[in-house]
Amino acid sequence: MYESLDDYKSESGVERTVRRFEETGHIKDPPKSGRTTSATNPEKSLDTMLSFIEDPHSSIRRSAQQHEISKGSIGNILKRNKFHPCKVKLVHELIEDDPDRRIEFCETMIRMIDEDPHFLFNIVFSDEATFQLDGNLNRHNCRYWSDSNPRLMREHNTQYREKLNVWAGILHNHIVGPFFIEGNLNAEAYEDKLRNEIVPAISQIAGQNFEEIWYQHDGAPAHYDRAPRTDRVAYTLA
């Protein structure tokens, strides 16, 4: 029997499995007898922590059934040992050349800033956001405080959503836009907005410095279609 979690961690999972098989004739944990609800029981606490170390994806409900103690006791054991429920975070996948390209970009930016301390003032930083026009809520940011559960419901139609794309940019201390793009944001709509509204607005703000302005946007598919990338009228400032 282990005296502490450190003793348990020092032995590999294979060694523990082999030892358990030699002692019991099978690799399953020995059955638990009786039901303990106290989270302060040292043996129960250690067994609970060992099960979460072996299987970090285990749930409190499953562990409570396995160890025959309440879910509240499992939560107290985890809290006392400073275990926290961590969520998986989705991030963009990096391809092989991305680190080198990022370093090259940083070096280029440092060089250009050294040559012109006001270089960043001549960049239009831009982005788009999509807004749902059907009253759709982000439920993660919506709370309703009450002394009883009001069982709130809201009808939601996901088949025919009305939406509006909004473009906005920042040039030094000026806001460019916002400009609205109805329907889907595709290359044609983006090029039309650049040619007829965005570039003229930037030109008006920049004045005589228009030829020195750089235009920044992200890698959205609409931005990288052939027409927007090669349109000389739209990208005079690029």
MARGU-484276 format. One line per field, with one value per atom (N, C-alpha, C): residue number from 1; x, z, y. Coordinates in pm, whole numbers. Layout:
pos <- (NUM; ...)
xx <- (X; ...)
zz <- (Z; ...)
yy <- (Y; ...)
REM end
This chain:
pos <- (1; 1; 1; 2; 2; 2; 3; 3; 3; 4; 4; 4; 5; 5; 5; 6; 6; 6; 7; 7; 7; 8; 8; 8; 9; 9; 9; 10; 10; 10; 11; 11; 11; 12; 12; 12; 13; 13; 13; 14; 14; 14; 15; 15; 15; 16; 16; 16; 17; 17; 17; 18; 18; 18; 19; 19; 19; 20; 20; 20; 21; 21; 21; 22; 22; 22; 23; 23; 23; 24; 24; 24; 25; 25; 25; 26; 26; 26; 27; 27; 27; 28; 28; 28; 29; 29; 29; 30; 30; 30; 31; 31; 31; 32; 32; 32; 33; 33; 33; 34; 34; 34; 35; 35; 35; 36; 36; 36; 37; 37; 37; 38; 38; 38; 39; 39; 39; 40; 40; 40; 41; 41; 41; 42; 42; 42; 43; 43; 43; 44; 44; 44; 45; 45; 45; 46; 46; 46; 47; 47; 47; 48; 48; 48; 49; 49; 49; 50; 50; 50; 51; 51; 51; 52; 52; 52; 53; 53; 53; 54; 54; 54; 55; 55; 55; 56; 56; 56; 57; 57; 57; 58; 58; 58; 59; 59; 59; 60; 60; 60; 61; 61; 61; 62; 62; 62; 63; 63; 63; 64; 64; 64; 65; 65; 65; 66; 66; 66; 67; 67; 67; 68; 68; 68; 69; 69; 69; 70; 70; 70; 71; 71; 71; 72; 72; 72; 73; 73; 73; 74; 74; 74; 75; 75; 75; 76; 76; 76; 77; 77; 77; 78; 78; 78; 79; 79; 79; 80; 80; 80; 81; 81; 81; 82; 82; 82; 83; 83; 83; 84; 84; 84; 85; 85; 85; 86; 86; 86; 87; 87; 87; 88; 88; 88; 89; 89; 89; 90; 90; 90; 91; 91; 91; 92; 92; 92; 93; 93; 93; 94; 94; 94; 95; 95; 95; 96; 96; 96; 97; 97; 97; 98; 98; 98; 99; 99; 99; 100; 100; 100; 101; 101; 101; 102; 102; 102; 103; 103; 103; 104; 104; 104; 105; 105; 105; 106; 106; 106; 107; 107; 107; 108; 108; 108; 109; 109; 109; 110; 110; 110; 111; 111; 111; 112; 112; 112; 113; 113; 113; 114; 114; 114; 115; 115; 115; 116; 116; 116; 117; 117; 117; 118; 118; 118; 119; 119; 119; 120; 120; 120; 121; 121; 121; 122; 122; 122; 123; 123; 123; 124; 124; 124; 125; 125; 125; 126; 126; 126; 127; 127; 127; 128; 128; 128; 129; 129; 129; 130; 130; 130; 131; 131; 131; 132; 132; 132; 133; 133; 133; 134; 134; 134; 135; 135; 135; 136; 136; 136; 137; 137; 137; 138; 138; 138; 139; 139; 139; 140; 140; 140; 141; 141; 141; 142; 142; 142; 143; 143; 143; 144; 144; 144; 145; 145; 145; 146; 146; 146; 147; 147; 147; 148; 148; 148; 149; 149; 149; 150; 150; 150; 151; 151; 151; 152; 152; 152; 153; 153; 153; 154; 154; 154; 155; 155; 155; 156; 156; 156; 157; 157; 157; 158; 158; 158; 159; 159; 159; 160; 160; 160; 161; 161; 161; 162; 162; 162; 163; 163; 163; 164; 164; 164; 165; 165; 165; 166; 166; 166; 167; 167; 167; 168; 168; 168; 169; 169; 169; 170; 170; 170; 171; 171; 171; 172; 172; 172; 173; 173; 173; 174; 174; 174; 175; 175; 175; 176; 176; 176; 177; 177; 177; 178; 178; 178; 179; 179; 179; 180; 180; 180; 181; 181; 181; 182; 182; 182; 183; 183; 183; 184; 184; 184; 185; 185; 185; 186; 186; 186; 187; 187; 187; 188; 188; 188; 189; 189; 189; 190; 190; 190; 191; 191; 191; 192; 192; 192; 193; 193; 193; 194; 194; 194; 195; 195; 195; 196; 196; 196; 197; 197; 197; 198; 198; 198; 199; 199; 199; 200; 200; 200; 201; 201; 201; 202; 202; 202; 203; 203; 203; 204; 204; 204; 205; 205; 205; 206; 206; 206; 207; 207; 207; 208; 208; 208; 209; 209; 209; 210; 210; 210; 211; 211; 211; 212; 212; 212; 213; 213; 213; 214; 214; 214; 215; 215; 215; 216; 216; 216; 217; 217; 217; 218; 218; 218; 219; 219; 219; 220; 220; 220; 221; 221; 221; 222; 222; 222; 223; 223; 223; 224; 224; 224; 225; 225; 225; 226; 226; 226; 227; 227; 227; 228; 228; 228; 229; 229; 229; 230; 230; 230; 231; 231; 231; 232; 232; 232; 233; 233; 233; 234; 234; 234; 235; 235; 235; 236; 236; 236; 237; 237; 237; 238; 238; 238)
xx <- (85; 0; 88; 50; 129; 103; 208; 195; 157; 189; 162; 150; 105; 95; 233; 336; 471; 519; 485; 524; 456; 330; 255; 312; 346; 396; 531; 610; 743; 740; 627; 615; 536; 586; 520; 389; 302; 173; 189; 291; 314; 353; 441; 483; 366; 280; 164; 70; 51; -38; 17; 148; 210; 198; 226; 219; 77; -22; -161; -202; -153; -185; -121; 3; 71; 3; -54; -115; -260; -334; -476; -517; -431; -465; -539; -564; -627; -575; -607; -552; -652; -773; -873; -844; -892; -879; -964; -920; -999; -1133; -1238; -1371; -1372; -1450; -1464; -1582; -1567; -1675; -1721; -1855; -1909; -1915; -1979; -1995; -1948; -1848; -1794; -1827; -1881; -1918; -1822; -1729; -1637; -1519; -1496; -1385; -1253; -1258; -1135; -1071; -1135; -1076; -949; -832; -705; -701; -750; -744; -834; -954; -1046; -990; -932; -877; -764; -676; -563; -611; -707; -760; -825; -898; -963; -861; -757; -656; -581; -553; -482; -565; -697; -782; -783; -776; -774; -637; -531; -398; -389; -445; -444; -532; -645; -739; -787; -711; -748; -881; -931; -1057; -1178; -1155; -1266; -1354; -1482; -1575; -1596; -1647; -1677; -1784; -1884; -1991; -1936; -1851; -1795; -1707; -1628; -1541; -1622; -1734; -1819; -1878; -1918; -1971; -1862; -1742; -1632; -1590; -1582; -1532; -1644; -1769; -1886; -1887; -1860; -1875; -1949; -1994; -2078; -1996; -2067; -2001; -1943; -2012; -1961; -1828; -1815; -1690; -1578; -1610; -1509; -1462; -1556; -1520; -1432; -1463; -1383; -1242; -1230; -1098; -1014; -1075; -1002; -963; -1053; -1025; -914; -916; -815; -676; -671; -544; -511; -588; -564; -574; -668; -698; -810; -798; -896; -946; -1072; -1125; -1076; -988; -929; -1001; -1031; -1100; -1000; -1034; -951; -971; -862; -868; -828; -913; -885; -797; -689; -598; -572; -524; -492; -372; -382; -271; -158; -35; 81; 144; 176; 245; 395; 471; 615; 686; 644; 713; 667; 561; 505; 605; 678; 773; 874; 932; 1031; 967; 844; 776; 744; 709; 678; 804; 915; 1041; 1082; 1066; 1100; 1013; 882; 792; 835; 868; 911; 1038; 1132; 1257; 1231; 1141; 1106; 1041; 947; 879; 976; 1068; 1166; 1253; 1295; 1378; 1303; 1177; 1100; 1070; 1048; 1024; 1152; 1268; 1394; 1416; 1379; 1396; 1297; 1177; 1072; 998; 1029; 963; 811; 760; 616; 552; 623; 575; 439; 422; 297; 178; 204; 95; 38; 109; 66; 6; -31; -92; -240; -323; -466; -488; -520; -552; -703; -743; -884; -930; -1061; -1122; -1271; -1335; -1480; -1542; -1668; -1745; -1883; -1942; -2075; -2176; -2284; -2389; -2516; -2580; -2706; -2820; -2910; -3021; -3150; -3144; -3265; -3275; -3195; -3198; -3126; -3040; -2966; -2876; -2876; -2797; -2679; -2570; -2460; -2491; -2538; -2585; -2475; -2348; -2238; -2222; -2273; -2262; -2394; -2492; -2625; -2662; -2694; -2733; -2864; -2944; -3069; -3071; -3052; -3043; -3183; -3210; -3341; -3329; -3424; -3421; -3485; -3538; -3591; -3566; -3561; -3532; -3654; -3645; -3761; -3784; -3693; -3706; -3720; -3628; -3635; -3609; -3688; -3668; -3683; -3619; -3629; -3629; -3730; -3737; -3620; -3560; -3441; -3449; -3440; -3446; -3307; -3248; -3111; -3107; -3223; -3223; -3216; -3278; -3284; -3236; -3108; -3054; -3029; -3071; -3036; -2914; -2814; -2691; -2635; -2546; -2485; -2337; -2252; -2108; -2068; -1988; -1945; -1793; -1743; -1599; -1564; -1451; -1402; -1250; -1187; -1042; -997; -868; -806; -681; -670; -552; -502; -390; -335; -443; -493; -598; -733; -752; -879; -946; -1078; -1156; -1204; -1179; -1223; -1350; -1457; -1583; -1668; -1757; -1776; -1852; -1828; -1899; -1970; -2086; -2171; -2176; -2164; -2170; -2284; -2390; -2505; -2478; -2540; -2523; -2388; -2342; -2215; -2098; -1991; -1869; -1787; -1794; -1716; -1621; -1541; -1440; -1501; -1613; -1676; -1726; -1794; -1846; -1733; -1626; -1512; -1442; -1423; -1358; -1443; -1574; -1663; -1655; -1652; -1646; -1512; -1403; -1272; -1269; -1315; -1305; -1390; -1511; -1608; -1620; -1576; -1597; -1473; -1407; -1297; -1177; -1130; -1013; -1039; -1154; -1179; -1179; -1232; -1233; -1091; -1007; -868; -796; -822; -758; -795; -921; -965; -895; -875; -809; -660; -596; -451; -408; -491; -455; -331; -231; -111; -25; -46; 33; -29; -126; -199; -107; -8; 81; 170; 179; 264; 185; 53; -33; -21; -15; -17; -152; -203; -334; -315; -366; -353; -488; -492; -610; -564; -655; -617; -629; -621; -620; -755; -863; -995; -1000; -1075; -1080; -1118; -1210; -1252; -1137; -1041; -928; -825; -820; -712; -758; -876; -918; -834; -825; -738; -779; -910; -956; -913; -941; -896; -745; -670; -524; -461; -524; -463; -530; -631; -704; -617; -565; -476; -549; -677; -753; -772; -809; -835; -708; -595; -474; -366; -406; -309; -223; -286; -215; -134; -139; -60; 77)
zz <- (0; 0; 0; -75; -84; 36; 80; 192; 146; 23; -28; -179; -238; -383; -448; -379; -435; -452; -355; -367; -486; -508; -620; -753; -762; -887; -925; -824; -853; -920; -916; -977; -1107; -1213; -1342; -1345; -1441; -1455; -1487; -1567; -1602; -1478; -1396; -1274; -1179; -1168; -1079; -1131; -1263; -1321; -1298; -1321; -1300; -1154; -1063; -922; -880; -933; -900; -952; -1073; -1129; -1045; -1001; -920; -785; -730; -599; -603; -708; -710; -822; -923; -1036; -1145; -1130; -1236; -1223; -1324; -1326; -1277; -1239; -1192; -1048; -1010; -872; -783; -661; -571; -540; -525; -497; -364; -361; -239; -158; -31; 57; 146; 163; 248; 175; 233; 173; 272; 233; 319; 258; 335; 285; 331; 418; 470; 375; 332; 242; 317; 450; 528; 554; 508; 526; 442; 506; 430; 319; 348; 248; 129; 157; 50; -32; 38; -32; -125; -75; -157; -277; -254; -365; -470; -424; -517; -601; -536; -609; -707; -667; -757; -882; -864; -979; -1078; -1026; -1116; -1180; -1112; -1173; -1287; -1265; -1369; -1488; -1460; -1565; -1543; -1592; -1569; -1633; -1728; -1795; -1718; -1607; -1530; -1474; -1457; -1404; -1255; -1189; -1046; -1022; -1111; -1096; -1104; -1203; -1219; -1100; -1052; -938; -812; -796; -679; -681; -798; -808; -784; -834; -819; -674; -602; -464; -361; -408; -320; -214; -258; -172; -253; -188; -253; -349; -445; -539; -466; -363; -286; -219; -168; -104; -208; -328; -435; -465; -476; -504; -395; -270; -158; -160; -195; -202; -310; -427; -537; -501; -437; -399; -295; -200; -96; -154; -261; -325; -441; -451; -549; -692; -718; -854; -909; -1034; -1095; -1226; -1261; -1391; -1504; -1586; -1695; -1826; -1902; -2029; -2143; -2248; -2367; -2445; -2487; -2564; -2707; -2801; -2942; -2993; -3061; -3116; -3263; -3335; -3475; -3489; -3582; -3607; -3677; -3632; -3694; -3791; -3911; -4006; -3986; -4057; -4032; -4051; -4149; -4179; -4095; -4017; -3943; -3846; -3764; -3672; -3744; -3854; -3929; -3991; -4041; -4101; -3996; -3876; -3770; -3726; -3716; -3680; -3788; -3913; -4025; -4023; -3993; -3986; -3875; -3757; -3644; -3679; -3742; -3780; -3881; -3977; -4076; -4011; -3918; -3850; -3766; -3696; -3614; -3703; -3818; -3909; -3961; -4000; -4055; -3949; -3826; -3718; -3687; -3694; -3673; -3780; -3903; -4013; -4004; -3953; -3941; -3810; -3706; -3575; -3581; -3685; -3698; -3793; -3821; -3919; -3880; -3751; -3706; -3721; -3725; -3742; -3883; -3975; -4115; -4153; -4057; -4084; -4050; -4143; -4117; -4064; -3937; -3877; -3891; -3952; -3983; -3948; -3935; -3912; -3937; -3949; -3966; -3853; -3827; -3730; -3789; -3756; -3805; -3691; -3716; -3617; -3666; -3580; -3612; -3592; -3689; -3682; -3630; -3586; -3536; -3385; -3320; -3176; -3106; -3176; -3117; -3005; -2894; -2778; -2761; -2708; -2661; -2518; -2498; -2366; -2262; -2305; -2209; -2141; -2205; -2149; -2093; -2081; -2037; -1908; -1804; -1676; -1629; -1555; -1500; -1353; -1265; -1123; -1061; -987; -926; -808; -713; -600; -635; -758; -806; -956; -1009; -1151; -1234; -1316; -1396; -1520; -1545; -1663; -1791; -1811; -1929; -2056; -2159; -2290; -2395; -2508; -2618; -2749; -2833; -2963; -3049; -3117; -3195; -3328; -3435; -3570; -3630; -3656; -3708; -3858; -3923; -4064; -4155; -4114; -4200; -4121; -4089; -4010; -4097; -4046; -4108; -4036; -4112; -4050; -4125; -4059; -4117; -4081; -4181; -4159; -4146; -4045; -4018; -4027; -4109; -4122; -4052; -3982; -3920; -3915; -3916; -3910; -3821; -3788; -3707; -3779; -3800; -3859; -3763; -3698; -3595; -3487; -3473; -3372; -3437; -3560; -3631; -3651; -3639; -3670; -3815; -3891; -4032; -4037; -4087; -4089; -3967; -3927; -3978; -4111; -4187; -4312; -4302; -4365; -4351; -4482; -4469; -4585; -4561; -4638; -4620; -4681; -4624; -4676; -4639; -4721; -4694; -4733; -4656; -4687; -4785; -4913; -5014; -5082; -5176; -5241; -5316; -5386; -5465; -5376; -5267; -5176; -5109; -5075; -5010; -5106; -5230; -5329; -5355; -5366; -5390; -5274; -5152; -5036; -5030; -5064; -5069; -5170; -5291; -5402; -5378; -5329; -5325; -5191; -5082; -4952; -4864; -4848; -4751; -4794; -4919; -4967; -4974; -5026; -5023; -4882; -4784; -4647; -4591; -4624; -4579; -4644; -4772; -4844; -4782; -4742; -4683; -4549; -4470; -4339; -4357; -4449; -4465; -4535; -4625; -4696; -4782; -4764; -4845; -4817; -4705; -4669; -4720; -4809; -4854; -4915; -4993; -5060; -4962; -4838; -4738; -4649; -4673; -4586; -4623; -4520; -4536; -4487; -4558; -4524; -4468; -4348; -4282; -4276; -4311; -4285; -4261; -4212; -4174; -4293; -4265; -4372; -4406; -4389; -4425; -4575; -4617; -4759; -4850; -4806; -4890; -4917; -4827; -4844; -4942; -4961; -5040; -5176; -5215; -5352; -5448; -5572; -5669; -5695; -5701; -5735; -5631; -5501; -5405; -5399; -5417; -5405; -5524; -5640; -5760; -5805; -5730; -5769; -5739; -5842; -5820; -5762; -5799; -5746; -5596; -5554; -5413; -5331; -5394; -5317; -5357; -5396; -5422; -5297; -5180; -5057; -5011; -5078; -5036; -5102)
yy <- (-120; 0; 125; 226; 346; 436; 503; 595; 735; 768; 902; 898; 1012; 1022; 1017; 1068; 1066; 923; 837; 697; 632; 669; 612; 658; 788; 844; 785; 742; 691; 555; 486; 355; 367; 307; 319; 242; 279; 211; 64; 28; -112; -192; -134; -203; -224; -123; -137; -245; -249; -350; -491; -510; -642; -684; -592; -626; -662; -586; -616; -754; -789; -921; -1032; -1013; -1114; -1133; -1026; -1034; -1085; -1051; -1082; -1176; -1195; -1280; -1208; -1078; -998; -855; -772; -637; -533; -575; -481; -442; -323; -281; -372; -399; -482; -416; -493; -435; -361; -254; -175; -228; -232; -279; -165; -156; -52; 82; 177; 309; 413; 491; 595; 731; 819; 950; 1057; 1023; 1123; 1140; 1264; 1292; 1302; 1290; 1301; 1166; 1059; 927; 919; 899; 901; 797; 675; 569; 602; 650; 688; 804; 902; 1018; 976; 889; 845; 764; 672; 593; 683; 784; 876; 951; 1004; 1078; 990; 866; 775; 746; 733; 705; 821; 947; 1062; 1080; 1036; 1042; 941; 822; 720; 758; 822; 860; 1003; 1103; 1244; 1281; 1201; 1232; 1179; 1113; 1057; 1169; 1139; 1239; 1217; 1320; 1310; 1204; 1199; 1100; 957; 932; 798; 761; 858; 830; 804; 877; 855; 715; 667; 531; 428; 454; 359; 344; 456; 454; 450; 455; 446; 556; 675; 793; 900; 1002; 1101; 1188; 1249; 1339; 1461; 1505; 1618; 1585; 1462; 1420; 1414; 1364; 1360; 1501; 1595; 1733; 1792; 1761; 1812; 1754; 1626; 1563; 1630; 1651; 1715; 1858; 1930; 2068; 2074; 1982; 1982; 1952; 1874; 1841; 1935; 2045; 2150; 2100; 2010; 1966; 2055; 2095; 2184; 2124; 2146; 2097; 2185; 2136; 2213; 2182; 2285; 2269; 2265; 2190; 2185; 2315; 2376; 2500; 2472; 2512; 2493; 2606; 2572; 2672; 2639; 2738; 2717; 2624; 2532; 2441; 2517; 2492; 2553; 2454; 2502; 2418; 2433; 2354; 2346; 2480; 2559; 2684; 2802; 2786; 2899; 2964; 2889; 2956; 3043; 2992; 3071; 3195; 3181; 3296; 3402; 3359; 3456; 3531; 3458; 3524; 3623; 3581; 3670; 3795; 3778; 3893; 3988; 3934; 4019; 4095; 4028; 4095; 4206; 4181; 4283; 4403; 4377; 4487; 4569; 4504; 4576; 4665; 4610; 4688; 4810; 4793; 4904; 5009; 4967; 5063; 5140; 5071; 5141; 5247; 5216; 5311; 5426; 5398; 5501; 5480; 5557; 5538; 5554; 5620; 5641; 5539; 5432; 5334; 5276; 5243; 5181; 5276; 5406; 5502; 5498; 5434; 5430; 5295; 5216; 5086; 5090; 5044; 5029; 4887; 4875; 4746; 4724; 4612; 4593; 4452; 4438; 4307; 4317; 4199; 4195; 4112; 4137; 4058; 4035; 3920; 3886; 3897; 3969; 3987; 3920; 3840; 3775; 3875; 3881; 3978; 3917; 3790; 3725; 3728; 3813; 3822; 3709; 3638; 3527; 3576; 3503; 3542; 3449; 3503; 3421; 3381; 3258; 3217; 3215; 3208; 3207; 3343; 3450; 3584; 3634; 3546; 3587; 3513; 3586; 3527; 3590; 3511; 3560; 3521; 3620; 3593; 3589; 3484; 3469; 3372; 3381; 3288; 3154; 3143; 3016; 3008; 2887; 2868; 2906; 3011; 3054; 2968; 2871; 2782; 2864; 2955; 3042; 2963; 2991; 2931; 3040; 3016; 3111; 3035; 3062; 2995; 3041; 2943; 2974; 2901; 2978; 2921; 2926; 2811; 2805; 2782; 2769; 2735; 2858; 2967; 3086; 3207; 3208; 3317; 3440; 3555; 3681; 3736; 3774; 3821; 3939; 4011; 4130; 4129; 4145; 4154; 4300; 4329; 4466; 4473; 4564; 4587; 4716; 4719; 4842; 4836; 4951; 4958; 5072; 5070; 5175; 5223; 5351; 5413; 5520; 5492; 5580; 5601; 5723; 5748; 5774; 5723; 5740; 5604; 5602; 5483; 5493; 5389; 5383; 5300; 5357; 5285; 5318; 5227; 5091; 5088; 4980; 4955; 4821; 4813; 4695; 4616; 4484; 4394; 4297; 4308; 4220; 4083; 3982; 3846; 3788; 3693; 3626; 3715; 3706; 3780; 3698; 3731; 3661; 3759; 3708; 3791; 3907; 3883; 3989; 4103; 4065; 4167; 4245; 4174; 4239; 4334; 4291; 4378; 4502; 4484; 4598; 4698; 4646; 4735; 4808; 4738; 4802; 4916; 4885; 4979; 5104; 5086; 5195; 5267; 5204; 5268; 5270; 5155; 5147; 5231; 5208; 5281; 5432; 5478; 5622; 5680; 5605; 5655; 5665; 5565; 5570; 5687; 5709; 5820; 5954; 5968; 6094; 6118; 6012; 6027; 6053; 5978; 5987; 6114; 6166; 6288; 6269; 6357; 6352; 6228; 6164; 6046; 5916; 5928; 5808; 5704; 5747; 5652; 5576; 5622; 5557; 5461; 5450; 5369; 5222; 5137; 4992; 4940; 4841; 4785; 4643; 4621; 4490; 4423; 4294; 4212; 4069; 3985; 3849; 3755; 3625; 3526; 3469; 3546; 3497; 3466; 3363; 3326; 3442; 3527; 3640; 3736; 3743; 3836; 3785; 3653; 3595; 3544; 3582; 3552; 3635; 3587; 3653; 3798; 3825; 3960; 4064; 4045; 4146; 4161; 4052; 4060; 4131; 4127; 4185; 4314; 4357; 4480; 4601; 4668; 4781; 4901; 4915; 5027; 5011; 4890; 4866; 4864; 4821; 4803; 4903; 5022; 5125; 5150; 5140; 5166; 5048; 4931; 4817; 4822)
REM end
